[in-house]
Amino acid sequence: MSTWEVVIGLETHAQLNTKSKIFSGSSIAFGAEPNTQANVVDIALPGVLPVLNKEAVQCAIRFGLAVNAEIASRSVFARKNYFYPDLPKGYQISQYELPVVGKGALTIQVGDSEKTINITRAHLEEDAGKSVHGASPGQSGIDLNRAGTPLLEIVTEPDMRSAAEAVAYARKLHELVQWINICDGNMQEGSFRCDVNVSVRRKGDEKLGTRREIKNLNSFRFMQQAIEYETRWQIETLEDGGKIEQATVLFNPDTGETRAMRSKEEANDYRYFPDPDLLPVAISAEDIDAIRVTLPELPSAMKVRFEREYGLSAYDAAALTASRGIADYFTAALVAFGGEAKLVANWVMGNVSAKLNEESREIADAPVSPELLAGLLKRIADNTVSSKIAKDVFEAMWSGEGDADAIIERKGLKQVTDTGAIEAIVDEVLAANAAMVAEFRAGKDKAFNALVGQAMKASKGKANPAQVNEILKRKLAG
Amino acid sequence: MINHSLKHLAGMLAGKEISSVELTQEYLNRIARFNPEINAYITVDPELSLAQARAADQRLANGDAGPLTGIPIAQKDIFCAKGWKTTCGSKMLETFIAPYDAGVIERFNAAGAVSLGKTNMDEFAMGSSNETSYYGKVQNPWDRTRVPGGSSGGSAAAVAARLCAAATGTDTGGSIRQPASLCGLSGLKPTYGLASRYGMIAFASSLDQAGPMAHSCEDMALMMNVMTGFDERDSTSLQREKEDYTRDLGKPLAGLRVGLPKEYFAEGLDTGVAKVVEAAVEEYRKLGAEIVEVSLPNTMLSIPVYYVLAPAEASSNLSRYDGVRFGHRAAEYDDLMDMYCKSRAEGFGAEVKRRILIGTYVLSAGYYDAYYLKAQQIRRLIAEDFARAFEQCDLILGPTAPSTAFKAGEKADDPVSMYLQDIYTIAVNLAGLPGMSIPAGFATVADGTALPVGLQVIGNYFDEARMLNAGHAYQQVTDWHTRMPEGIA
């Protein structure tokens, strides 16, 4: 029985998908030859000055609106001073006392329950460059293409109480920044990376334990593993009578362990002060309204609407708004189908999601378009095919064999609804399975299902199951 | 020719009395003759200069000339100029050839002005005597044993010794006005934000401002017309309509209210300087100005405030000189930290290091509120002093520097005494106001030498045209600005 509680807060860096860098006109495209996207400003030649890219501020405001946060009418860029070879100016332009986005919140779904994670702040800053080791023997290289890439650092309160909650928050945030189109969410390329602050305390304690910060997690799986390992390590350390020292740690995916990279004593004094090269950013209510109208319907609002308009459960509505791609797919399929939303929901969350997972595909790349799916759902709704046969049709559509009608036609999968034909099949089944009939009559209800199964099998699955049931019941009673 | 005004030279060029190549060559010859001793220039590149002169002559021939086309000027070595070595007076940038033009340089290039070279300066503009330059001290043309002031000491000496027709300077706490005063020429620091800081190597970003150094206010007005204007690459550059700074020249001064801050005529002001300034004020009275006493009670706090804020910004601005991408890198080092330490220890001089240390200290955790924040608060009080004063007057007059030029080495080991050189000029930078120094006479010092004294004219924001006219009116009735040191003919 654990008497311990883990307390988790996240700092997430989302790379903003602006066209150019936050303080210079250089491109931020990923993967270019080293230093080909670094101009005089990015390499910090003597005399150069930063000019704020307003697009980055707009992205921050979009985010602020999406998490229902306070947006500062006046915010200030500050210099964070430290020396590092990939930091060309010897300081990073960030925000310190007055960030663009203040307190907000994001609601996550953990299992069947909801939880609100409070967001402390979100501030704009520039990314550093990259040190390249091993390119030439005995020397390190510096690639400044990434230097000056706009980042939004999103900081939460220590509101999460398990690795699962932390991952649920990170996933939700990951979907949200893509949903509102401020970040491409590409974790392999580092467009979305999380630092996780973890501490443990005895259940019931008010005071937070000493935290260690796991840096730069760029996969949800690693995040889960890292938090679980770190939590165990901290609990074991304390139970062994040890003390947790505040530190920054790195997660090693190969060993599944975290390891301290620097302690608090070695921490820099960043000597923040307002950057005199940049004016304070003024954001008016009109500016905010102008951006508000460009925002898409947010997932939280869409979820509520799905529940209300379509009568979907909270669980279904949450699943269908888990990403912009799923929501768009569902909506398009529903429009093309024109029938019951629950059927669409079941198919999107069921067969479609299963195939995507199986093939590790994004929903945008699904071979079965929402319109194709709708074509199949129509044939389920009008009893042309049974749900069971529909799965075969779906598989065929997935393999690119055409639309539902063409497949049903070509493969002869049309459901048999002719009562005479079904009666004939049922008669055959009853005749061939006298033992089962006897069992049923002796009170074994299970035998009835077996007989239905036999009838369906005899019809090669094409008989309408409801009719089979009805006819069988009638004949057995008779 | 070396004593002609810019307007006159432009007329000669337009009238084909002389070509820009000839004029440029004349100045290059003078530089070759006098610069080895005066040391006003760090870099001279006759080929680059003459190429510009030839292009200017072409423009003159095509009838495509502006007021400065073909005029040879000197650029302070703080401005990045494409293809020119740009050192900022530091060993750190001894090998740095700028790959781009500063906004101010672009404007002079577009105007067709000819650059004679890059002038000497205190290292990273930190100093008031030009003695902190890695490239050697500069002689004051009026007395070669004395300093020209700083940090724009090279530009001041170059103008005073007629080694250029005019020059650019930059002023963070007095670096245009104090050397102008010590070398007997006119210098103007515009309202913060009028001249682009893009490509001007930063010392203290919130205070740095470029301006002209020339013989007369009329010359400075022509320089201002070229060098000011909005630059989208500098976020602190002001987006305003283009002004003609010559527009008020010749207007009568009758009714002009001139304020004399009582704090500027108190203890610490050299009596010889005081006499000259008082005489100049009297001249203004004669020109029709009304003299009123004003008070700037927080002026005396400007030096401590400045020596918190300027080093704080400098400590951060100078972090980019780390030996990684450009500039000086130590020849041998053990690891990254050692490379940083050795490169910066070798590349920076003592005064720069002192200010980096002060700046790092005042920004440190636990000291920020007591120093940086407090200094920012007092900075506002200082600006409010001026706002109140300008309710009573149109311009403020006073001394530029507390003394005339001092001997080389005299204050080099006494930083506080050196810092006091800027007691009357620093507040203007802290408030972001325009300030100007014009020659107002000479004071004879203990050894019998007569040395120039500058009169400081402080205006309200964007009042440069009015200031230049006030200076011009004075220069119409006096001839201090036309005086020439001996031994440079």
HADDOCK unambig.tbl for C-alpha pairs under 7 A between the chains (distance, minus, plus):
assign (segid A and resid 44 and name CA) (segid B and resid 320 and name CA) 6.81 0.50 0.50
assign (segid A and resid 46 and name CA) (segid B and resid 199 and name CA) 6.98 0.50 0.50
assign (segid A and resid 46 and name CA) (segid B and resid 201 and name CA) 5.39 0.50 0.50
assign (segid A and resid 47 and name CA) (segid B and resid 198 and name CA) 5.91 0.50 0.50
assign (segid A and resid 47 and name CA) (segid B and resid 199 and name CA) 3.92 0.50 0.50
assign (segid A and resid 47 and name CA) (segid B and resid 200 and name CA) 4.75 0.50 0.50
assign (segid A and resid 47 and name CA) (segid B and resid 201 and name CA) 3.99 0.50 0.50
assign (segid A and resid 47 and name CA) (segid B and resid 202 and name CA) 5.87 0.50 0.50
assign (segid A and resid 48 and name CA) (segid B and resid 198 and name CA) 5.67 0.50 0.50
assign (segid A and resid 48 and name CA) (segid B and resid 199 and name CA) 5.39 0.50 0.50
assign (segid A and resid 49 and name CA) (segid B and resid 198 and name CA) 6.10 0.50 0.50
assign (segid A and resid 49 and name CA) (segid B and resid 233 and name CA) 6.73 0.50 0.50
assign (segid A and resid 49 and name CA) (segid B and resid 234 and name CA) 6.10 0.50 0.50
assign (segid A and resid 51 and name CA) (segid B and resid 233 and name CA) 6.26 0.50 0.50
assign (segid A and resid 51 and name CA) (segid B and resid 234 and name CA) 6.80 0.50 0.50
assign (segid A and resid 51 and name CA) (segid B and resid 235 and name CA) 5.83 0.50 0.50
assign (segid A and resid 81 and name CA) (segid B and resid 316 and name CA) 6.79 0.50 0.50
assign (segid A and resid 85 and name CA) (segid B and resid 324 and name CA) 6.47 0.50 0.50
assign (segid A and resid 88 and name CA) (segid B and resid 320 and name CA) 6.11 0.50 0.50
assign (segid A and resid 89 and name CA) (segid B and resid 319 and name CA) 6.24 0.50 0.50
assign (segid A and resid 89 and name CA) (segid B and resid 320 and name CA) 4.39 0.50 0.50
assign (segid A and resid 90 and name CA) (segid B and resid 319 and name CA) 4.74 0.50 0.50
assign (segid A and resid 90 and name CA) (segid B and resid 320 and name CA) 5.09 0.50 0.50
assign (segid A and resid 269 and name CA) (segid B and resid 364 and name CA) 6.68 0.50 0.50
assign (segid A and resid 269 and name CA) (segid B and resid 365 and name CA) 6.54 0.50 0.50
assign (segid A and resid 271 and name CA) (segid B and resid 363 and name CA) 5.08 0.50 0.50
assign (segid A and resid 271 and name CA) (segid B and resid 364 and name CA) 5.24 0.50 0.50
assign (segid A and resid 271 and name CA) (segid B and resid 365 and name CA) 6.56 0.50 0.50
assign (segid A and resid 276 and name CA) (segid B and resid 205 and name CA) 5.83 0.50 0.50
assign (segid A and resid 276 and name CA) (segid B and resid 206 and name CA) 5.47 0.50 0.50
assign (segid A and resid 277 and name CA) (segid B and resid 205 and name CA) 6.28 0.50 0.50
assign (segid A and resid 277 and name CA) (segid B and resid 235 and name CA) 6.51 0.50 0.50
assign (segid A and resid 277 and name CA) (segid B and resid 236 and name CA) 6.55 0.50 0.50
assign (segid A and resid 278 and name CA) (segid B and resid 235 and name CA) 5.77 0.50 0.50
assign (segid A and resid 278 and name CA) (segid B and resid 236 and name CA) 6.77 0.50 0.50
assign (segid A and resid 279 and name CA) (segid B and resid 235 and name CA) 6.73 0.50 0.50
assign (segid A and resid 279 and name CA) (segid B and resid 236 and name CA) 6.79 0.50 0.50
